[in-house]
C-alpha cells in the first residue's frame, strides 16, 4: 500500500526538519553564528533537501519533462522558500526575543507553523497537475 501524498509530504518534511535543525544547531553552537543569520541558511539547506525528495517521491507522478522540473524548482524556491524563510525568521525571532524560547526550539515551532501552508502551495501551485492533451 502506497502512503498518501500528505503522508509522503510529512515524511519528507520530517527529514527536512532534521536537516534544518541540525544546520541551525551547527551554525549557532559550533560556528557561533547569530541565530537570525543561521535561520535562513538552515531553511535553504532544508529547501534543497525537500525539493529533491518531493520531486522524486511525493509528486513524482506530476513531473514528466525537464521544463516541469525547472519550473517546479523555481516555484518551490519562490513559494515554499518565501513562506519558510520569512515565516521562520519572523516566528523564530519573535519567540526568542519575546518569550526567551531557545533558538533551536523556536525554529522547530516555526517549521510547524509554515508546514501546512507549504503543503498547500506544493500541491496546488508548485507541483500542480497539468492537463495532458489527448493525442489524436
DSSP file (Angstrom, degrees, kcal/mol; ACC not computed):
  #  RESIDUE AA STRUCTURE BP1 BP2  ACC     N-H-->O    O-->H-N    N-H-->O    O-->H-N    TCO  KAPPA ALPHA  PHI   PSI    X-CA   Y-CA   Z-CA
    1    1 A X              0   0    0      0, 0.0     2,-0.4     0, 0.0     0, 0.0   0.000 360.0 360.0 360.0 127.7    0.0    0.0    0.0
    2    2 A X        -     0   0    0      1,-0.1     3,-0.1     0, 0.0     0, 0.0  -0.672 360.0-115.1 -85.2 131.7    1.4    3.3   -1.1
    3    3 A X        -     0   0    0     -2,-0.4    -1,-0.1     1,-0.1     5,-0.0  -0.313  38.1 -98.0 -65.2 150.8    1.3    6.1    1.5
    4    4 A X     >  -     0   0    0      1,-0.1     4,-2.6     4,-0.0     5,-0.2  -0.164  32.5-107.6 -63.0 161.7   -0.9    9.1    0.7
    5    5 A X  H  > S+     0   0    0      1,-0.2     4,-2.9     2,-0.2     5,-0.2   0.888 121.5  52.8 -59.0 -40.3    0.7   12.3   -0.8
    6    6 A X  H  > S+     0   0    0      2,-0.2     4,-2.0     1,-0.2    -1,-0.2   0.885 109.5  48.8 -65.2 -38.0    0.1   14.1    2.5
    7    7 A X  H  > S+     0   0    0      2,-0.2     4,-2.1     1,-0.2    -2,-0.2   0.929 112.6  47.6 -65.9 -45.3    1.9   11.3    4.4
    8    8 A X  H  X S+     0   0    0     -4,-2.6     4,-2.7     1,-0.2     5,-0.3   0.919 109.9  53.8 -60.4 -43.7    4.8   11.4    1.9
    9    9 A X  H  X S+     0   0    0     -4,-2.9     4,-2.7     1,-0.2    -1,-0.2   0.913 111.0  46.1 -55.7 -44.1    4.9   15.2    2.3
   10   10 A X  H  X S+     0   0    0     -4,-2.0     4,-2.4     2,-0.2    -1,-0.2   0.822 109.8  52.8 -73.4 -31.0    5.2   14.8    6.0
   11   11 A X  H  X S+     0   0    0     -4,-2.1     4,-2.0     2,-0.2    -2,-0.2   0.946 114.1  43.0 -65.9 -47.5    7.8   12.1    5.9
   12   12 A X  H  X S+     0   0    0     -4,-2.7     4,-2.6     1,-0.2    -2,-0.2   0.926 114.4  51.9 -61.4 -44.1   10.0   14.3    3.6
   13   13 A X  H  X S+     0   0    0     -4,-2.7     4,-2.4    -5,-0.3    -2,-0.2   0.886 106.3  53.3 -60.3 -40.0    9.2   17.3    5.8
   14   14 A X  H  X S+     0   0    0     -4,-2.4     4,-1.8     2,-0.2    -1,-0.2   0.913 111.0  46.1 -62.8 -42.4   10.3   15.4    8.9
   15   15 A X  H  X S+     0   0    0     -4,-2.0     4,-2.1     1,-0.2    -2,-0.2   0.898 111.7  52.6 -64.8 -39.4   13.6   14.6    7.3
   16   16 A X  H  X S+     0   0    0     -4,-2.6     4,-3.1     2,-0.2    -2,-0.2   0.851 104.3  55.9 -64.1 -34.8   13.8   18.2    6.2
   17   17 A X  H  X S+     0   0    0     -4,-2.4     4,-3.3     2,-0.2     5,-0.3   0.918 106.4  51.2 -61.7 -42.8   13.2   19.3    9.8
   18   18 A X  H  X S+     0   0    0     -4,-1.8     4,-2.4     2,-0.2     5,-0.2   0.926 111.5  46.9 -59.1 -44.7   16.2   17.2   10.8
   19   19 A X  H  X S+     0   0    0     -4,-2.1     4,-2.3     2,-0.2    -2,-0.2   0.937 115.6  45.9 -61.3 -47.1   18.3   18.9    8.1
   20   20 A X  H  X S+     0   0    0     -4,-3.1     4,-2.6     2,-0.2    -2,-0.2   0.934 116.0  43.4 -64.9 -47.5   17.1   22.4    9.2
   21   21 A X  H  X S+     0   0    0     -4,-3.3     4,-2.9     2,-0.2     5,-0.2   0.885 114.3  50.1 -69.1 -37.7   17.5   21.9   12.9
   22   22 A X  H  X S+     0   0    0     -4,-2.4     4,-2.7    -5,-0.3    -1,-0.2   0.913 113.1  46.8 -64.8 -41.4   20.9   20.2   12.6
   23   23 A X  H  X S+     0   0    0     -4,-2.3     4,-2.6    -5,-0.2     5,-0.2   0.926 113.3  49.0 -64.7 -43.9   22.1   23.0   10.3
   24   24 A X  H  X S+     0   0    0     -4,-2.6     4,-2.7     2,-0.2     5,-0.3   0.932 113.3  46.8 -60.1 -47.3   20.7   25.6   12.8
   25   25 A X  H  X>S+     0   0    0     -4,-2.9     4,-3.1     1,-0.2     5,-0.7   0.937 112.8  49.2 -60.9 -47.5   22.4   23.8   15.7
   26   26 A X  I  X>S+     0   0    0     -4,-2.7     5,-1.9     1,-0.2     4,-1.6   0.926 115.1  43.5 -58.4 -47.7   25.7   23.5   13.9
   27   27 A X  I  <5S+     0   0    0     -4,-2.6     6,-3.1     3,-0.2     5,-0.2   0.901 121.0  39.3 -68.1 -40.9   25.8   27.2   12.8
   28   28 A X  I  <5S+     0   0    0     -4,-2.7    -2,-0.2     4,-0.2    -3,-0.2   0.933 128.6  27.9 -75.1 -45.8   24.6   28.6   16.2
   29   29 A X  I  <5S+     0   0    0     -4,-3.1    -3,-0.2    -5,-0.3    -2,-0.2   0.830 132.5  27.6 -91.4 -33.7   26.6   26.3   18.5
   30   30 A X  I  <<S+     0   0    0     -4,-1.6    -3,-0.2    -5,-0.7    -4,-0.1   0.854 130.9  33.4 -97.1 -40.7   29.7   25.3   16.6
   31   31 A X  S   <S-     0   0    0     -5,-1.9    -3,-0.2     2,-0.1    -4,-0.2   0.650  97.3-133.5 -88.6 -16.9   30.2   28.2   14.2
   32   32 A X        +     0   0    0     -6,-0.3     2,-0.2    -5,-0.2    -4,-0.2   0.832  46.0 162.5  65.1  35.2   28.9   30.8   16.7
   33   33 A X        -     0   0    0     -6,-3.1    -1,-0.2    -7,-0.1    -2,-0.1  -0.603  48.2 -99.0 -83.2 145.3   26.7   32.4   14.1
   34   34 A X    >>  -     0   0    0     -2,-0.2     4,-2.3     1,-0.1     3,-1.3  -0.383  32.3-122.1 -61.6 140.6   23.9   34.7   15.2
   35   35 A X  H 3> S+     0   0    0      1,-0.3     4,-2.1     2,-0.2    -1,-0.1   0.806 110.2  56.4 -60.7 -31.5   20.6   32.8   15.1
   36   36 A X  H 3> S+     0   0    0      1,-0.2     4,-0.5     2,-0.2    -1,-0.3   0.729 111.7  43.3 -75.5 -19.0   19.0   35.3   12.8
   37   37 A X  H <> S+     0   0    0     -3,-1.3     4,-0.9     2,-0.1    -2,-0.2   0.796 114.5  50.7 -85.6 -34.7   21.8   34.7   10.2
   38   38 A X  H  X S+     0   0    0     -4,-2.3     4,-2.6     1,-0.2     5,-0.2   0.829  98.0  68.8 -71.3 -32.1   21.7   31.0   10.8
   39   39 A X  H  X S+     0   0    0     -4,-2.1     4,-2.2     1,-0.2    -1,-0.2   0.924 100.5  43.8 -58.1 -50.6   17.9   30.7   10.3
   40   40 A X  H  X S+     0   0    0     -4,-0.5     4,-2.2     1,-0.2    -1,-0.2   0.855 113.9  51.6 -67.2 -30.5   17.9   31.5    6.5
   41   41 A X  H  X S+     0   0    0     -4,-0.9     4,-2.0     2,-0.2    -1,-0.2   0.915 110.5  48.2 -68.1 -41.4   20.9   29.2    5.8
   42   42 A X  H  X S+     0   0    0     -4,-2.6     4,-1.9     1,-0.2    -2,-0.2   0.871 110.8  51.4 -67.5 -35.3   19.2   26.3    7.7
   43   43 A X  H  X S+     0   0    0     -4,-2.2     4,-2.7    -5,-0.2    -1,-0.2   0.918 108.1  52.7 -64.2 -43.2   16.0   27.0    5.7
   44   44 A X  H  X S+     0   0    0     -4,-2.2     4,-2.1     1,-0.2    -2,-0.2   0.896 107.8  50.4 -60.1 -41.6   18.0   26.9    2.5
   45   45 A X  H  X S+     0   0    0     -4,-2.0     4,-1.9     1,-0.2    -1,-0.2   0.920 113.0  46.3 -62.4 -43.4   19.5   23.5    3.3
   46   46 A X  H  X S+     0   0    0     -4,-1.9     4,-3.2     2,-0.2     5,-0.2   0.878 108.7  56.3 -67.7 -37.5   16.1   22.1    4.1
   47   47 A X  H  X S+     0   0    0     -4,-2.7     4,-2.7     2,-0.2     5,-0.2   0.932 108.5  46.3 -59.9 -46.5   14.6   23.6    0.9
   48   48 A X  H  X S+     0   0    0     -4,-2.1     4,-1.9     2,-0.2    -1,-0.2   0.930 115.3  47.0 -62.5 -45.0   17.2   21.8   -1.3
   49   49 A X  H  X S+     0   0    0     -4,-1.9     4,-1.9    -5,-0.2    -2,-0.2   0.950 114.6  46.0 -58.8 -51.2   16.7   18.6    0.6
   50   50 A X  H  X S+     0   0    0     -4,-3.2     4,-3.1     1,-0.2     5,-0.3   0.887 109.8  52.7 -66.1 -40.4   12.9   18.7    0.4
   51   51 A X  H  X S+     0   0    0     -4,-2.7     4,-2.8    -5,-0.2     5,-0.3   0.945 108.2  51.6 -60.5 -46.0   12.7   19.7   -3.2
   52   52 A X  H  X S+     0   0    0     -4,-1.9     4,-1.7    -5,-0.2    -1,-0.2   0.917 116.1  40.3 -57.4 -44.7   14.8   16.7   -4.2
   53   53 A X  H  X>S+     0   0    0     -4,-1.9     4,-1.9     2,-0.2     5,-1.1   0.880 114.5  51.1 -74.8 -37.9   12.7   14.3   -2.3
   54   54 A X  I  <>S+     0   0    0     -4,-3.1     5,-3.0     3,-0.2    -2,-0.2   0.911 111.7  48.9 -64.5 -39.7    9.3   15.9   -3.2
   55   55 A X  I  <5S+     0   0    0     -4,-2.8    -1,-0.2    -5,-0.3    -2,-0.2   0.900 119.5  36.8 -65.3 -41.1   10.3   15.7   -6.9
   56   56 A X  I  <5S+     0   0    0     -4,-1.7    -1,-0.2    -5,-0.3    -2,-0.2   0.625 138.1   5.3 -90.3 -12.6   11.4   12.1   -6.8
   57   57 A X  I ><5S+     0   0    0     -4,-1.9     3,-0.7    -5,-0.1     4,-0.3   0.629 121.9  47.7-134.3 -58.5    8.8   10.8   -4.4
   58   58 A X  I 3 <S+     0   0    0     -5,-1.1     3,-0.2     1,-0.2    -3,-0.2   0.930 132.8  12.6 -62.6 -49.4    5.9   13.0   -3.2
   59   59 A X  T > <S+     0   0    0     -5,-3.0     3,-1.9    -6,-0.1     4,-0.4  -0.096  84.0 130.5-118.9  33.8    4.9   14.4   -6.5
   60   60 A X  G X   +     0   0    0     -3,-0.7     3,-1.1     1,-0.3    -1,-0.1   0.839  69.7  60.2 -55.7 -36.5    6.8   12.1   -8.9
   61   61 A X  G 3  S+     0   0    0     -4,-0.3    -1,-0.3     1,-0.2    -2,-0.1   0.596 102.0  54.3 -70.4 -10.7    3.7   11.4  -10.9
   62   62 A X  G <  S+     0   0    0     -3,-1.9     2,-0.6    -7,-0.1    -1,-0.2   0.469  92.3  74.5-105.2  -2.6    3.3   15.1  -11.8
   63   63 A X    <   +     0   0    0     -3,-1.1    -1,-0.1    -4,-0.4     3,-0.1  -0.933  44.3 148.5-116.3 114.0    6.8   15.8  -13.3
   64   64 A X        +     0   0    0     -2,-0.6     2,-0.3     1,-0.1    -1,-0.1   0.617  57.0  40.8-120.0 -17.9    7.3   14.5  -16.7
   65   65 A X  S  > S-     0   0    0      1,-0.1     4,-1.8     0, 0.0     5,-0.1  -0.862  79.1-110.7-132.0 165.1    9.7   16.8  -18.5
   66   66 A X  H  > S+     0   0    0     -2,-0.3     4,-2.6     1,-0.2     5,-0.2   0.884 119.2  54.8 -60.6 -38.9   12.8   18.8  -17.8
   67   67 A X  H  > S+     0   0    0      1,-0.2     4,-2.7     2,-0.2    -1,-0.2   0.864 104.8  54.2 -66.1 -34.0   10.8   22.0  -18.1
   68   68 A X  H  > S+     0   0    0      2,-0.2     4,-2.6     1,-0.2    -1,-0.2   0.915 110.5  46.7 -61.1 -42.5    8.4   20.7  -15.5
   69   69 A X  H  X S+     0   0    0     -4,-1.8     4,-2.6     2,-0.2    -2,-0.2   0.928 113.9  46.3 -67.2 -45.4   11.3   20.1  -13.1
   70   70 A X  H  X S+     0   0    0     -4,-2.6     4,-2.3     2,-0.2    -2,-0.2   0.931 115.3  46.8 -63.0 -45.5   12.9   23.5  -13.8
   71   71 A X  H  X S+     0   0    0     -4,-2.7     4,-2.6     1,-0.2    -2,-0.2   0.912 113.6  49.0 -62.2 -43.0    9.5   25.3  -13.4
   72   72 A X  H  X S+     0   0    0     -4,-2.6     4,-3.0    -5,-0.2    -2,-0.2   0.895 109.7  50.7 -66.0 -40.5    8.8   23.4  -10.2
   73   73 A X  H  X S+     0   0    0     -4,-2.6     4,-2.7     2,-0.2     5,-0.2   0.940 112.4  46.8 -62.8 -45.7   12.2   24.1   -8.7
   74   74 A X  H  X S+     0   0    0     -4,-2.3     4,-2.4     1,-0.2    -2,-0.2   0.930 115.6  45.9 -61.3 -45.3   11.7   27.8   -9.4
   75   75 A X  H  X S+     0   0    0     -4,-2.6     4,-3.3     2,-0.2     5,-0.5   0.888 112.2  51.4 -64.5 -39.4    8.2   27.7   -8.0
   76   76 A X  H  X>S+     0   0    0     -4,-3.0     5,-1.8     2,-0.2     4,-0.7   0.933 112.1  45.4 -63.7 -46.8    9.3   25.7   -4.9
   77   77 A X  H  <5S+     0   0    0     -4,-2.7     5,-0.4    -5,-0.2    -2,-0.2   0.921 119.4  42.0 -63.7 -43.4   12.1   28.1   -4.1
   78   78 A X  H  X5S+     0   0    0     -4,-2.4     4,-1.1    -5,-0.2    -2,-0.2   0.954 126.3  29.4 -69.5 -49.9    9.9   31.2   -4.6
   79   79 A X  H  X5S+     0   0    0     -4,-3.3     4,-2.3    -5,-0.2     5,-0.2   0.992 132.3  28.7 -77.1 -66.0    6.7   29.9   -2.9
   80   80 A X  H  X5S+     0   0    0     -4,-0.7     4,-3.0    -5,-0.5     5,-0.3   0.864 121.3  55.2 -66.5 -35.1    7.9   27.5   -0.2
   81   81 A X  H  ><S+     0   0    0     -5,-1.8     4,-3.2    -6,-0.2     5,-0.3   0.925 109.0  46.6 -63.0 -44.3   11.1   29.3    0.2
   82   82 A X  H  X>S+     0   0    0     -4,-1.1     4,-2.4    -5,-0.4     5,-0.6   0.940 115.8  44.8 -64.7 -46.8    9.4   32.6    0.9
   83   83 A X  H  X5S+     0   0    0     -4,-2.3     4,-2.1     1,-0.2     5,-0.3   0.946 119.3  42.5 -61.4 -47.5    7.0   31.1    3.4
   84   84 A X  H  X5S+     0   0    0     -4,-3.0     4,-2.3    -5,-0.2     5,-0.3   0.930 119.1  42.7 -66.7 -45.8    9.7   29.1    5.1
   85   85 A X  H  X5S+     0   0    0     -4,-3.2     4,-2.5    -5,-0.3     5,-0.3   0.970 122.1  36.4 -67.7 -54.1   12.3   31.8    5.1
   86   86 A X  H  X5S+     0   0    0     -4,-2.4     4,-2.6    -5,-0.3     5,-0.2   0.928 121.3  47.0 -66.2 -44.1   10.1   34.7    6.1
   87   87 A X  H  X<S+     0   0    0     -4,-2.1     4,-2.8    -5,-0.6     5,-0.4   0.908 113.8  47.8 -64.2 -42.0    8.0   32.6    8.5
   88   88 A X  H  X S+     0   0    0     -4,-2.3     4,-2.6    -5,-0.3     5,-0.4   0.938 114.7  44.4 -65.8 -47.1   11.0   31.0   10.1
   89   89 A X  H  X S+     0   0    0     -4,-2.5     4,-2.3    -5,-0.3     5,-0.2   0.931 117.9  45.1 -63.8 -44.1   12.8   34.3   10.7
   90   90 A X  H  X S+     0   0    0     -4,-2.6     4,-2.4    -5,-0.3    -2,-0.2   0.954 119.4  39.0 -66.0 -50.1    9.7   36.1   11.9
   91   91 A X  H  X S+     0   0    0     -4,-2.8     4,-2.6    -5,-0.2     5,-0.2   0.930 118.3  48.1 -69.0 -44.5    8.5   33.3   14.2
   92   92 A X  H  X S+     0   0    0     -4,-2.6     4,-2.6    -5,-0.4     5,-0.3   0.945 114.7  46.1 -60.1 -48.0   12.0   32.3   15.5
   93   93 A X  H  X S+     0   0    0     -4,-2.3     4,-2.6    -5,-0.4     5,-0.4   0.919 113.3  48.8 -61.0 -44.5   12.9   36.0   16.2
   94   94 A X  H  X S+     0   0    0     -4,-2.4     4,-2.6    -5,-0.2     5,-0.4   0.906 114.2  45.5 -63.8 -42.2    9.6   36.7   17.9
   95   95 A X  H  X S+     0   0    0     -4,-2.6     4,-1.9     3,-0.2     6,-1.6   0.912 115.5  45.4 -69.6 -41.8    9.8   33.6   20.1
   96   96 A X  H  X S+     0   0    0     -4,-2.6     4,-0.9    -5,-0.2    -2,-0.2   0.948 123.5  34.7 -67.1 -46.9   13.4   34.1   21.1
   97   97 A X  H  < S+     0   0    0     -4,-2.6    -2,-0.2    -5,-0.3    -3,-0.2   0.900 126.5  38.2 -73.7 -41.0   13.0   37.9   21.8
   98   98 A X  H  < S+     0   0    0     -4,-2.6    -3,-0.2    -5,-0.4    -2,-0.2   0.792 133.9  14.6 -85.8 -29.3    9.5   37.8   23.2
   99   99 A X  H  < S-     0   0    0     -4,-1.9    -3,-0.2    -5,-0.4    -2,-0.1   0.380  92.9-118.7-129.6   2.7    9.4   34.6   25.2
  100  100 A X     <  +     0   0    0     -4,-0.9     2,-0.2    -5,-0.5    -4,-0.2   0.754  52.0 163.6  61.9  26.1   13.1   33.6   25.7
  101  101 A X        -     0   0    0     -6,-1.6    -1,-0.2    -9,-0.1    -2,-0.1  -0.578  48.9-101.8 -68.4 136.0   12.5   30.3   23.9
  102  102 A X     >  -     0   0    0     -2,-0.2     4,-2.8     1,-0.1     5,-0.3  -0.273  32.5-112.0 -59.0 148.4   15.9   28.8   22.9
  103  103 A X  H  > S+     0   0    0      1,-0.2     4,-2.2     2,-0.2     5,-0.1   0.849 114.1  48.3 -54.5 -42.3   16.7   29.4   19.1
  104  104 A X  H  > S+     0   0    0      2,-0.2     4,-1.9     1,-0.2    -1,-0.2   0.908 114.2  46.3 -69.2 -40.1   16.5   25.7   18.1
  105  105 A X  H  > S+     0   0    0      2,-0.2     4,-2.1     1,-0.2    -2,-0.2   0.908 112.7  50.4 -65.7 -41.7   13.2   25.2   19.8
  106  106 A X  H  X S+     0   0    0     -4,-2.8     4,-2.1     1,-0.2    -2,-0.2   0.881 109.0  52.6 -62.6 -37.5   11.8   28.4   18.4
  107  107 A X  H  X S+     0   0    0     -4,-2.2     4,-1.8    -5,-0.3    -1,-0.2   0.883 106.8  52.5 -64.8 -39.2   13.0   27.2   14.9
  108  108 A X  H  X S+     0   0    0     -4,-1.9     4,-1.6     2,-0.2    -2,-0.2   0.903 109.0  49.5 -64.0 -41.6   11.1   23.9   15.4
  109  109 A X  H  X S+     0   0    0     -4,-2.1     4,-2.1     1,-0.2    -1,-0.2   0.906 108.9  53.1 -63.5 -41.2    7.9   25.8   16.2
  110  110 A X  H  X S+     0   0    0     -4,-2.1     4,-2.1     1,-0.2    -1,-0.2   0.864 104.3  56.3 -62.1 -36.7    8.3   28.0   13.2
  111  111 A X  H  X S+     0   0    0     -4,-1.8     4,-1.5     1,-0.2    -1,-0.2   0.919 107.9  47.4 -61.5 -44.2    8.7   24.9   11.0
  112  112 A X  H  X S+     0   0    0     -4,-1.6     4,-0.7     1,-0.2     3,-0.2   0.914 110.0  52.9 -63.7 -43.0    5.3   23.6   12.2
  113  113 A X  H  < S+     0   0    0     -4,-2.1     4,-0.4     1,-0.2    -1,-0.2   0.892 115.3  40.4 -60.3 -40.5    3.7   26.9   11.6
  114  114 A X  H  X S+     0   0    0     -4,-2.1     4,-2.1     1,-0.2    -1,-0.2   0.684  97.3  82.4 -82.4 -18.4    4.9   27.1    8.0
  115  115 A X  H  X S+     0   0    0     -4,-1.5     4,-2.0    -3,-0.2    -1,-0.2   0.876  88.8  46.8 -59.9 -46.7    4.3   23.4    7.2
  116  116 A X  H  X S+     0   0    0     -4,-0.7     4,-2.0     1,-0.2    -1,-0.2   0.897 112.7  50.2 -66.6 -39.2    0.6   23.4    6.3
  117  117 A X  H  > S+     0   0    0     -4,-0.4     4,-2.4     1,-0.2    -1,-0.2   0.912 110.1  51.7 -62.8 -41.0    0.9   26.5    4.1
  118  118 A X  H  X S+     0   0    0     -4,-2.1     4,-2.6     2,-0.2    -2,-0.2   0.858 106.5  53.0 -66.9 -35.1    3.8   24.8    2.3
  119  119 A X  H  X S+     0   0    0     -4,-2.0     4,-2.8     2,-0.2     5,-0.3   0.958 110.6  47.3 -63.5 -47.6    1.8   21.6    1.7
  120  120 A X  H  X S+     0   0    0     -4,-2.0     4,-2.8     1,-0.2     5,-0.4   0.931 113.6  47.8 -58.8 -46.5   -1.0   23.6    0.1
  121  121 A X  H  X>S+     0   0    0     -4,-2.4     5,-2.6     1,-0.2     4,-2.1   0.906 113.1  49.1 -61.6 -41.4    1.5   25.5   -2.1
  122  122 A X  I  <>S+     0   0    0     -4,-2.6     5,-2.8     3,-0.2    -2,-0.2   0.931 117.5  39.3 -63.0 -45.8    3.3   22.3   -3.1
  123  123 A X  I  <5S+     0   0    0     -4,-2.8     6,-0.3    -5,-0.2    -2,-0.2   0.885 128.0  29.4 -73.8 -40.0    0.1   20.5   -4.1
  124  124 A X  I  <5S+     0   0    0     -4,-2.8    -3,-0.2    -5,-0.3    -2,-0.2   0.686 135.0  14.9 -98.1 -20.6   -1.8   23.4   -5.7
  125  125 A X  I ><5S+     0   0    0     -4,-2.1     3,-0.7    -5,-0.4    -3,-0.2   0.753 124.4  37.3-119.4 -60.8    0.9   25.6   -7.1
  126  126 A X  I 3 <S+     0   0    0     -5,-2.6    -4,-0.2     1,-0.2    -3,-0.2   0.941 132.5  19.5 -69.1 -50.9    4.4   24.1   -7.4
  127  127 A X  T 3 <S+     0   0    0     -5,-2.8    -1,-0.2    -6,-0.3     3,-0.1  -0.091  88.4 159.4-110.5  33.0    3.6   20.5   -8.3
  128  128 A X    <   -     0   0    0     -3,-0.7     2,-0.3    -7,-0.2    -4,-0.1  -0.175  49.9 -99.3 -60.9 149.8    0.1   21.1   -9.7
  129  129 A X        -     0   0    0     -6,-0.3     2,-0.4     1,-0.0    -1,-0.1  -0.540  37.4-146.1 -70.0 126.6   -1.4   18.5  -12.0
  130  130 A X        -     0   0    0     -2,-0.3     2,-0.3   -68,-0.2    -1,-0.0  -0.766  19.3-112.9 -95.1 139.7   -1.1   19.7  -15.6
  131  131 A X        -     0   0    0     -2,-0.4     2,-0.6     1,-0.0    -1,-0.0  -0.548  29.0-144.3 -69.1 132.8   -3.8   18.8  -18.1
  132  132 A X        -     0   0    0     -2,-0.3     2,-0.1     3,-0.0     3,-0.0  -0.899  15.4-125.5-104.2 121.7   -2.4   16.4  -20.7
  133  133 A X        -     0   0    0     -2,-0.6     2,-0.2     1,-0.1     0, 0.0  -0.418  27.7-113.0 -66.9 135.1   -3.8   16.9  -24.1
  134  134 A X        -     0   0    0     -2,-0.1     2,-0.2     1,-0.1    -1,-0.1  -0.489  30.8-124.2 -68.8 132.3   -5.3   13.8  -25.6
  135  135 A X              0   0    0     -2,-0.2    -1,-0.1     1,-0.1    -3,-0.0  -0.546 360.0 360.0 -79.6 145.7   -3.2   12.5  -28.6
  136  136 A X              0   0    0     -2,-0.2    -1,-0.1     0, 0.0    -2,-0.0   0.430 360.0 360.0 -98.4 360.0   -5.1   12.1  -31.8
